[in-house]
Amino acid sequence: MGHLLKVDALYKSYGKEPVLEDFNMQADRGEIIGLVGENGAGKSTLLRIIATLNRPTDGEVYIDEQSYGKNYKKLRRKIGYVPQEIELWEELSVIENMRFFEKLSHENRSVPELKNLLSELHLEKYDTKVSRLSGGMKRKLNLAISLIHEPELLLLDEPTSGIDLKSRIEIGKFLKGLAGKGALIIYTSHDMTEIRELCDRTIFIGKDPFYKNILTDG
Ligand SMILES: Nc1ncnc2c1ncn2[C@@H]1O[C@H](COP(=O)(O)OP(=O)(O)OP(=O)(O)O)[C@@H](O)[C@H]1O
């Protein structure tokens, strides 16, 4: 069987200068991959293209050997995406947010199932209004929402930025568990210690060799 994800000769420009130029990668189920590069290197752009939220200028993305082309609506169901910015209903409670996004997803999940997912992430304040949660808890909730439809491919844009150490460790353990069950996780972070601890391999993106050197120097 082919790779779960294949990115082939991807090119993206917003203006004259390309952000991504002939970018290629393959990845398989069970991997945790760290995307590393300077600010503005194109990490979020790449994740958004893989998440079907942004279109490449040229090149193609495949999931299970099916190209995004005509299949992107179907393939989108296999993908979970957590953006850098937190996107939640502040005036609703934790469980109300989960129920809202469950209705938007293509899967039916019961309230006990949703609560179970929250508790796996150590987020048991089901009835607390989101506006009263800490930044770290909001990030966990965003992550839980992206997992409602049990995606095979999970794309995380700086999921632990601004998160305390305990939550960071909890999220790391949780992600390793997900990968152990066969999910592919692609992850951006500026924290090299975290990347080294969590990721099976790293992919350098961008022009600044500083990052490439950090990775190869060990
Ligand atoms: N919608 C857009 N329109 C125009 N330019 C954009 C757009 N989105 C991103 N860019 C530009 O593309 C480049 C790559 O941005 P991107 O957010 O993908 O980088 P990044 O590696 O995720 O950066 P960071 O580490 O700061 O999050 C930047 O120069 C950015 O200004």
The ligand as a Gaussian input file, in Angstrom:
#p B3LYP/6-31G(d) Opt

LIG

0 1
 N       -3.162000      34.866000       2.841000
 C       -1.948000      35.350000       2.617000
 N       -1.747000      36.342000       1.720000
 C       -0.514000      36.827000       1.466000
 N        0.615000      36.380000       2.051000
 C        0.484000      35.405000       2.950000
 C       -0.795000      34.824000       3.285000
 N       -0.595000      33.844000       4.195000
 C        0.737000      33.825000       4.441000
 N        1.383000      34.739000       3.703000
 C        2.840000      34.977000       3.670000
 O        3.455000      33.742000       3.356000
 C        4.657000      33.564000       4.126000
 C        4.573000      32.267000       4.900000
 O        3.625000      32.398000       5.955000
 P        3.263000      31.203000       6.932000
 O        2.249000      31.729000       7.902000
 O        2.886000      30.018000       6.130000
 O        4.649000      30.935000       7.668000
 P        4.996000      30.132000       9.011000
 O        6.214000      29.323000       8.719000
 O        3.790000      29.403000       9.486000
 O        5.362000      31.289000      10.035000
 P        5.268000      31.356000      11.652000
 O        6.359000      30.502000      12.212000
 O        5.485000      32.809000      11.938000
 O        3.879000      30.896000      12.053000
 C        4.803000      34.808000       4.987000
 O        5.680000      35.702000       4.336000
 C        3.401000      35.372000       5.041000
 O        3.424000      36.766000       5.181000

